[in-house]
Amino acid sequence: MQIRLGYELLYDCPQPTPMILMLSIHHSRAPDLIVPDQLITRPSIPVSTYRDGFGNGCSRIVAPPGRLQLSSTAIVRDSGLPDPVVPTAMQHAVETLPEETLVFLLGSRYCETDRLSQIAWDLFGHVPLGWARVQAVCDFVHRHITFGYEHARATRTAYEALLERVGVCRDYTHLAIAFCRCLNIPARYCTGYLGDIGVPPPHEPMDFSAWFEVFLGHRWYTFDARNNTPRIGRVLMARGRDAADVAISNTFGPNTLVSFRVFTDEIIGV
């Protein structure tokens, strides 16, 4: 299938404001881009790009005083298949894990493994290793947290999500990641596009989505504690330890996000 996706963001800045943006489709999906994504700014301003330490594509700008619109539209070729389910995927002993996965066993800004370790082992220590254990984590988090945009809070950590039992997709993801790391399973945070393809209505307003990947059976697999079912048409933007590593924008000065629109639609009849 083909998917048309993109965004339109409108900022209001009272003074020149440097920004780091992480809005590009991940380079791993480059072969699937029929129409590449390209950051368009109105008014037109200089944009420079670089890769961060996790390999994510970043853009640097200085927003001028006044209104600034950021937008992009791309068309992506997708398999149309749901996320893979591999119950036989094994869990690795920590001493055999590849070095590049080890950072995803450690605590991070939003994933307090020190506060959640004993809770994780009490809840999931009896579950068989590997895929079944990660799925048990997702089942628990999916049941435990009540979703609602009115519950969104940028400072909520995994431990706070466990206590408060409310949140948005990033909170489900942080709690599941933290539990997996406590159980010696490397887990990394992902953000990107996830439309309602293959999902019956009613559909909620579109936003960028969060999910996570775990390292099992010598590769990374996608899990989604918020939806807790295989989905079609995920398009990755960025990966990191948690949401702090993959913020869509980091701004270095006063600003207001005036409007925010994300779209992801299957192109019918292609």
C-alpha positions in Angstrom: 0.0 0.0 0.0 0.9 3.7 -0.2 0.5 6.1 2.6 0.3 9.9 2.4 1.5 11.5 5.6 2.8 14.7 7.0 2.3 17.5 9.5 1.7 21.3 9.8 3.0 23.1 12.9 2.6 26.8 13.6 4.8 28.6 16.1 4.7 32.2 17.4 8.0 33.5 18.6 8.5 37.0 20.1 12.2 37.0 19.3 14.7 35.0 17.1 14.6 31.5 18.6 17.0 28.6 17.8 15.2 25.2 17.4 16.3 21.6 16.9 13.6 19.7 15.1 13.2 15.9 14.8 10.4 15.7 12.2 12.1 13.7 9.5 11.1 10.1 8.5 13.8 7.8 9.8 16.6 6.9 7.3 15.7 3.2 7.6 12.5 4.0 5.6 14.4 5.9 2.9 14.0 3.0 0.3 10.2 3.2 0.8 9.8 6.9 0.1 7.9 7.5 -3.1 7.7 11.2 -2.4 10.4 12.2 0.1 9.6 14.3 3.1 11.1 17.8 3.1 10.8 20.4 5.7 9.1 23.5 4.3 9.2 26.8 6.4 7.0 29.8 5.8 8.5 32.3 5.8 11.5 30.6 4.1 14.5 30.4 6.4 17.8 28.5 6.3 17.7 24.8 7.5 20.8 22.7 8.3 20.6 19.0 9.1 22.6 16.4 11.0 22.3 12.9 12.6 22.3 12.7 16.4 24.0 10.0 18.5 21.1 7.6 17.9 21.1 8.0 14.1 18.0 10.2 14.0 17.7 13.0 11.4 17.6 16.4 13.0 17.1 19.9 11.5 18.4 23.2 13.0 16.7 26.5 12.4 16.5 29.9 13.9 12.8 30.9 14.0 12.3 34.6 13.2 10.1 36.8 15.3 6.4 36.3 14.6 4.6 33.3 13.1 6.5 30.4 11.6 4.8 27.5 9.8 6.6 24.1 9.5 5.2 21.5 7.2 5.9 18.4 5.2 4.1 15.9 3.0 5.5 12.5 2.0 4.2 9.3 0.3 5.5 6.1 1.7 5.3 2.6 0.3 4.4 0.1 3.0 3.9 -3.7 3.1 0.4 -3.4 4.5 1.2 -6.1 7.0 0.6 -5.8 10.7 3.5 -5.8 13.2 5.1 -9.2 13.4 4.2 -11.5 16.3 7.0 -14.1 17.0 6.2 -15.9 20.3 9.3 -18.1 19.9 11.7 -15.0 20.0 14.1 -15.8 22.8 15.5 -13.5 25.5 19.3 -13.1 25.6 21.4 -13.4 28.7 22.8 -10.0 29.5 26.4 -11.2 29.0 25.6 -12.2 25.5 23.8 -9.0 24.4 25.5 -6.9 21.6 27.2 -3.9 23.1 25.0 -1.4 21.2 21.9 -2.7 23.0 23.3 -2.2 26.5 22.4 1.5 26.8 18.7 0.4 26.5 19.0 -1.6 29.7 19.8 1.5 31.8 17.6 3.9 33.5 16.9 7.2 31.7 15.1 10.6 32.3 11.5 9.1 32.1 12.2 5.4 32.9 13.3 5.0 36.5 14.5 1.4 36.6 15.8 1.9 40.2 12.3 2.7 41.5 10.5 0.0 39.4 12.9 -3.0 39.6 11.4 -4.8 42.5 7.8 -4.1 41.2 8.7 -5.5 37.8 10.1 -8.7 39.3 7.1 -9.1 41.6 4.7 -8.7 38.7 6.5 -10.5 35.9 9.2 -12.7 37.4 7.0 -15.8 37.1 6.3 -15.3 33.4 8.3 -17.3 30.9 11.3 -15.5 29.4 11.3 -13.8 26.0 8.2 -12.8 24.0 5.7 -13.9 26.6 7.3 -11.8 29.3 7.2 -8.6 27.1 3.6 -9.3 26.1 2.7 -9.7 29.8 4.2 -6.3 30.4 2.2 -4.8 27.6 -1.0 -6.5 28.8 -0.5 -5.1 32.3 0.3 -1.5 31.2 -2.6 -1.5 28.7 -5.0 -2.4 31.4 -3.4 -0.3 34.1 -3.4 3.1 32.4 -6.5 5.0 31.2 -5.9 6.9 28.0 -6.9 10.5 27.6 -5.3 13.6 26.0 -6.6 15.6 29.0 -4.1 13.6 31.0 -1.1 14.6 29.0 1.8 16.0 31.0 5.3 16.4 29.7 7.0 15.7 33.0 5.2 12.4 33.9 7.7 9.6 34.4 7.1 5.8 34.2 6.9 5.5 38.0 4.4 8.4 38.1 2.3 6.7 35.3 2.2 3.6 37.4 0.9 5.5 40.4 -1.5 7.9 38.6 -2.9 5.3 36.2 -3.6 7.9 33.4 -1.7 9.2 30.4 -1.2 9.2 26.7 0.8 6.9 24.4 4.2 8.1 25.7 3.2 7.2 29.3 2.2 3.7 28.3 5.5 3.4 26.4 7.7 4.7 29.2 6.2 2.3 31.8 6.5 -0.7 29.5 10.1 0.2 28.6 11.1 0.7 32.2 9.6 -2.7 33.2 11.4 -4.4 30.3 14.7 -2.9 31.3 14.2 -4.0 34.9 13.7 -7.5 33.5 17.0 -7.4 31.6 15.3 -6.9 28.2 16.8 -4.0 26.1 13.9 -1.6 25.2 14.1 1.6 23.2 11.5 4.4 22.6 10.1 5.0 19.2 8.1 7.9 17.8 6.5 8.3 14.4 3.3 8.1 12.4 0.6 5.6 13.1 -2.7 6.1 11.3 -6.0 4.3 11.7 -5.4 2.0 8.8 -7.2 -1.3 9.4 -8.9 0.1 12.5 -12.7 0.4 12.6 -14.2 3.9 13.3 -14.6 6.0 15.3 -11.1 7.4 14.9 -9.4 9.8 17.3 -7.7 13.0 16.1 -4.2 12.3 14.6 -1.1 12.9 16.5 2.5 11.6 16.4 2.6 8.2 18.2 4.9 6.5 20.6 5.7 2.8 20.8 8.8 0.7 21.7 11.1 -2.0 20.4 12.7 -4.8 22.4 15.8 -6.9 21.5 14.8 -10.6 21.4 16.1 -13.4 19.2 19.0 -11.3 17.7 16.8 -8.5 16.4 14.5 -5.6 17.4 10.7 -6.2 17.6 7.9 -3.7 17.8 5.5 -3.6 20.8 2.8 -1.1 21.5 1.4 -1.1 25.1 -1.2 1.6 24.4 -2.9 -0.2 21.5 -1.7 -3.7 22.5 -2.5 -5.2 19.1 -0.5 -5.5 15.9 -1.1 -2.4 13.7 -0.6 -1.6 10.0 1.4 1.3 8.6 3.8 2.4 11.3 6.3 4.9 9.9 9.3 5.5 12.2 10.7 9.0 12.8 13.1 8.5 15.6 14.4 6.2 18.3 16.1 6.8 21.7 16.2 6.0 25.4 12.9 7.8 26.1 10.9 10.8 24.9 13.6 13.2 26.0 15.8 11.9 23.1 13.2 12.2 20.4 11.3 15.4 21.1 9.8 16.8 17.8 11.2 20.2 18.8 13.6 21.6 21.3 13.3 25.4 21.5 15.8 27.8 23.0 13.7 30.8 23.8 10.1 31.9 24.4 7.5 30.5 21.9 4.0 29.3 21.6 2.8 26.3 19.6 -0.3 27.9 18.0 -1.6 24.9 16.0 -0.6 21.3 15.4 -1.9 19.0 12.7 -0.7 15.5 11.7 -2.2 13.3 9.0 -1.7 9.7 7.8 -4.0 8.3 5.1 -3.9 5.3 2.9 -4.0 6.2 -0.8 -6.9 4.1 -2.1 -6.8 2.7 -5.6 -3.1 2.7 -6.2 
